[in-house]
């Protein structure tokens, strides 16, 4: 398994479960629509009033689980940031390619974009015997 192969796997998925940590240390998870860069950065939009946005603003550490048809998943841990300026435009272009309805949400008050840069990735394929499990550190 290579980084380009993991990218292709994630690019074929539209949803991921994001987990973040609240100010009081409570873990919180949310299903979000995702897009991915070749560097395995996960992009998603949310409202600044959401729990996840508040959590990630206070503590950018988070994780994702992506893929659940069959027994193939990617687990990803990383740090989230809110890009701005030209970087935001770059990530929005990638996100809008995956989510053509995304530009309509730009009118929503408080819409924001987060990018999660991976620190650790685990690819697990239990659909084969023996299972293929590979971990990557960034």
C-alpha positions as CSV (number, residue, x, y, z in Angstrom):
1,X,0.0,0.0,0.0
2,X,1.4,3.4,-1.0
3,X,0.3,7.0,-0.2
4,X,-1.2,7.4,-3.7
5,X,-3.2,4.2,-3.2
6,X,-4.5,5.5,0.1
7,X,-5.3,8.8,-1.5
8,X,-7.3,6.9,-4.2
9,X,-9.2,5.0,-1.5
10,X,-10.1,8.2,0.4
11,X,-11.0,10.0,-2.8
12,X,-13.6,7.4,-3.5
13,X,-15.3,8.0,-0.1
14,X,-17.6,11.0,0.4
15,X,-18.0,10.8,4.2
16,X,-15.8,10.3,7.2
17,X,-16.3,10.3,11.0
18,X,-14.4,13.1,12.7
19,X,-13.5,12.9,16.3
20,X,-12.4,15.9,18.4
21,X,-12.1,16.7,22.0
22,X,-14.3,19.2,23.9
23,X,-12.9,21.8,26.3
24,X,-13.8,19.6,29.2
25,X,-12.0,16.6,27.6
26,X,-15.1,14.8,26.3
27,X,-14.6,13.0,23.0
28,X,-17.1,14.0,20.3
29,X,-17.6,12.5,16.9
30,X,-19.5,13.8,13.8
31,X,-20.1,12.5,10.3
32,X,-18.8,15.0,7.8
33,X,-18.5,15.3,4.0
34,X,-14.9,15.1,3.0
35,X,-12.5,15.8,0.2
36,X,-8.8,14.8,0.1
37,X,-5.5,16.1,-1.3
38,X,-2.8,13.9,-2.7
39,X,-0.9,14.6,0.6
40,X,-3.8,13.0,2.4
41,X,-5.1,16.2,3.9
42,X,-8.8,16.0,4.7
43,X,-10.9,19.0,3.9
44,X,-14.4,19.6,5.3
45,X,-16.8,22.5,5.9
46,X,-18.8,23.2,9.0
47,X,-20.5,26.1,10.8
48,X,-18.4,27.9,13.3
49,X,-21.3,27.4,15.8
50,X,-20.8,23.6,15.6
51,X,-19.2,21.6,18.4
52,X,-16.5,20.3,16.1
53,X,-15.5,23.8,15.0
54,X,-15.4,25.0,18.6
55,X,-13.4,21.9,19.7
56,X,-10.9,22.2,16.8
57,X,-10.4,25.9,17.5
58,X,-9.4,25.1,21.1
59,X,-7.5,21.9,20.4
60,X,-6.6,21.1,16.7
61,X,-5.8,17.4,17.4
62,X,-8.4,15.1,15.9
63,X,-8.9,11.8,14.1
64,X,-10.9,10.4,11.2
65,X,-12.3,7.0,10.3
66,X,-13.0,6.7,6.6
67,X,-14.6,3.8,4.7
68,X,-16.9,1.2,6.1
69,X,-18.3,-0.8,3.1
70,X,-16.7,-4.1,3.5
71,X,-13.9,-4.3,6.0
72,X,-11.5,-1.7,4.6
73,X,-10.9,1.5,6.5
74,X,-8.4,4.3,6.9
75,X,-7.8,5.7,10.3
76,X,-6.1,9.1,10.3
77,X,-4.8,11.2,13.2
78,X,-3.7,14.8,12.6
79,X,-4.1,18.5,13.4
80,X,-6.8,20.7,12.0
81,X,-6.4,24.3,10.8
82,X,-8.6,26.9,9.1
83,X,-6.8,28.1,6.0
84,X,-7.2,31.6,4.8
85,X,-6.4,33.7,1.7
86,X,-5.0,31.8,-1.3
87,X,-4.6,28.6,0.7
88,X,-8.4,28.7,1.5
89,X,-9.2,29.2,-2.2
90,X,-6.9,26.2,-3.1
91,X,-8.6,23.9,-0.6
92,X,-12.1,25.1,-1.6
93,X,-11.4,24.3,-5.2
94,X,-10.6,20.7,-4.2
95,X,-13.6,20.5,-1.9
96,X,-16.0,22.0,-4.4
97,X,-14.9,19.4,-7.0
98,X,-16.0,16.7,-4.7
99,X,-19.0,18.6,-3.4
100,X,-20.5,20.7,-6.2
101,X,-23.2,22.0,-3.8
102,X,-20.4,23.5,-1.6
103,X,-20.4,27.0,-3.2
104,X,-24.1,27.4,-2.3
105,X,-23.1,27.0,1.3
106,X,-20.8,30.0,1.1
107,X,-23.9,32.1,1.8
108,X,-24.5,30.4,5.1
109,X,-23.5,32.6,8.1
110,X,-20.5,31.1,9.9
111,X,-19.5,28.6,7.2
112,X,-15.9,27.7,7.6
113,X,-13.4,25.2,6.2
114,X,-11.0,23.0,8.1
115,X,-8.0,21.0,6.7
116,X,-6.6,18.1,8.7
117,X,-2.9,17.4,8.0
118,X,-2.1,13.7,8.8
119,X,0.4,12.8,11.4
120,X,-0.4,9.0,11.5
121,X,-2.4,6.9,9.0
122,X,-3.5,3.3,9.3
123,X,-4.9,1.3,6.3
124,X,-6.7,-1.9,7.3
125,X,-8.1,-4.4,4.8
126,X,-9.8,-7.3,6.6
127,X,-11.5,-8.3,3.3
128,X,-8.4,-10.4,2.6
129,X,-6.8,-13.3,4.4
130,X,-4.4,-12.6,6.0
131,X,-5.5,-9.0,6.5
132,X,-3.4,-6.2,5.1
133,X,-2.6,-3.6,7.8
134,X,-0.1,-0.8,7.2
135,X,0.8,2.3,9.3
136,X,2.4,5.5,8.1
137,X,3.9,8.3,10.1
138,X,4.2,11.8,8.7
